[in-house]
Amino acid sequence: QVQVVESGGGLVQPGGSLRLSCAASGSLFGVYPMGWYRQVPGKQRESVATISSVATTNYDDSVKGRFTISRDNAKNTVYLQMNSLEPEDTAVYYCKIKVLGRDYWGQGTQVTVSS
C-alpha cells in the first residue's frame, strides 16, 4: 500500500508564491513517476506538472515559466514551486505517484489566489 500526503496550500495574493510538498510512503522500493494535478468545481482534473523517475519534467502550457516541479528521491517527496500566481490558478491541487502501473492520489490541498 502507498500513502500520499500533500501540504503547503493556502491563500495568496495575485503575483505571490507558494510551495507545495507531496510525500509518498509505504511499499516503495525505487523511484517512481510523480506529478501535480489540479481541479476546480465542475471541471475535469488536469495535469499541471510531472516528473519522471529520471527527473524529466513536463509542464502544462499555462504554468510554464511560473511553476517548477522537483523531487527528493531520498525522501520520496516531490515539490511544486509556484510563482507569479494568478486567480486562474485557484484549484485543489492533487499529487499522484505511479507505482507498478497503479496510480495513488493524495487528498488534495486548496490553493486560492485572490486579493
C-alpha positions in Angstrom: 0.0 0.0 0.0 1.1 3.5 -0.8 0.1 6.7 1.0 0.4 10.2 -0.5 0.1 13.4 1.5 0.1 16.9 0.2 0.8 20.1 2.1 1.5 23.8 1.5 -1.7 25.1 0.1 -3.3 28.3 1.2 -4.5 31.8 0.3 -2.1 34.1 -1.6 -2.5 37.4 -3.5 -2.0 37.6 -7.2 1.6 37.7 -8.1 2.6 35.8 -5.0 4.2 32.4 -4.5 3.5 29.1 -2.8 5.4 25.9 -2.5 3.5 22.6 -2.4 5.0 19.4 -1.0 4.0 15.8 -1.5 5.3 12.9 0.5 4.8 9.3 -0.6 5.3 6.4 1.9 4.6 2.7 2.2 5.6 0.0 -0.3 8.1 2.0 -2.3 11.2 0.2 -3.5 12.5 2.6 -6.0 12.0 5.9 -7.8 8.6 6.4 -9.4 7.0 9.0 -11.7 5.1 11.6 -9.8 3.1 14.7 -10.7 0.8 17.5 -9.7 -2.7 17.9 -10.9 -5.5 20.4 -10.2 -9.2 20.5 -10.3 -11.9 23.2 -10.0 -15.5 22.5 -9.4 -17.3 21.4 -12.5 -14.2 20.7 -14.5 -12.0 17.7 -15.1 -8.8 17.2 -13.2 -5.9 18.5 -15.3 -2.2 17.9 -15.3 0.0 20.7 -14.1 3.5 19.3 -13.9 5.0 15.8 -13.9 8.4 14.5 -13.2 9.7 11.1 -14.3 11.9 8.7 -12.3 14.9 10.2 -14.0 13.7 13.8 -13.3 12.4 14.6 -16.8 9.8 17.3 -16.3 6.7 18.2 -18.2 4.5 21.3 -17.7 1.1 22.4 -18.9 1.5 25.5 -21.1 -0.5 27.6 -18.6 2.2 27.2 -16.0 5.4 27.1 -18.0 7.9 29.7 -16.7 6.0 30.2 -13.5 5.9 26.7 -11.8 8.8 24.4 -11.1 8.5 20.7 -10.1 11.3 19.0 -8.4 11.9 15.9 -6.3 13.9 14.5 -3.5 14.3 10.8 -4.1 15.7 10.0 -0.7 12.5 11.4 0.9 10.1 10.1 -1.8 8.9 13.7 -2.0 8.0 16.0 -4.8 7.6 19.8 -4.7 5.8 22.3 -6.8 7.2 25.9 -6.6 4.5 28.2 -7.8 5.5 31.8 -8.6 3.6 34.7 -10.2 0.3 33.1 -9.2 -2.8 34.2 -11.0 -6.5 33.9 -9.9 -6.9 31.2 -12.6 -4.5 29.0 -10.6 -7.1 28.7 -7.9 -7.9 25.0 -7.5 -7.5 21.9 -5.4 -4.0 20.6 -6.1 -3.5 16.8 -6.1 -0.3 14.8 -6.1 -0.1 11.4 -7.8 2.6 8.7 -7.8 2.5 5.8 -10.2 3.8 2.6 -8.7 4.0 -0.5 -11.0 1.2 0.7 -13.2 -1.1 1.8 -10.4 -1.9 5.4 -9.5 -2.0 6.6 -5.9 -3.5 10.0 -5.2 -3.3 12.3 -2.2 -6.3 14.0 -0.6 -5.6 17.4 -2.2 -4.6 20.8 -0.9 -6.5 24.0 -1.7 -4.8 26.9 -3.4 -6.7 30.2 -3.6 -5.3 33.2 -5.4 -7.3 36.3 -4.5 -6.8 39.8 -3.4 
